[in-house]
Amino acid sequence: MRHLKWIPLITVVATAMILTLQNTEQARVDFLIWHLEAPQILVLATVFAGGMIAGFLARGSRPAAKLTQDTPPAETP
């Protein structure tokens, strides 16, 4: 049972390795007047990080939704 917690970690690491090995060719990115050539994995990682930051900023200071509702205890007569 102790080893079950390693399965998600191994899965993520293996997926990241496969993604990295399959996306080594150069990708050209054109944005307005800028032109950039970089490995595809770097472009993918940058877009992913930008999305994470945008999601974090869009969430702002709102707390995450609670999974349980707080209900007051029932009153007894």
Rosetta blueprint (number, residue, H / E / L):
1 M L
2 R H
3 H H
4 L H
5 K H
6 W H
7 I H
8 P H
9 L H
10 I H
11 T H
12 V H
13 V H
14 A H
15 T H
16 A H
17 M H
18 I H
19 L H
20 T H
21 L H
22 Q H
23 N L
24 T L
25 E L
26 Q E
27 A E
28 R E
29 V E
30 D E
31 F E
32 L L
33 I L
34 W E
35 H E
36 L E
37 E E
38 A E
39 P E
40 Q H
41 I H
42 L H
43 V H
44 L H
45 A H
46 T H
47 V H
48 F H
49 A H
50 G H
51 G H
52 M H
53 I H
54 A H
55 G H
56 F H
57 L H
58 A H
59 R H
60 G L
61 S L
62 R L
63 P L
64 A L
65 A L
66 K L
67 L L
68 T L
69 Q L
70 D L
71 T L
72 P L
73 P L
74 A L
75 E L
76 T L
77 P L
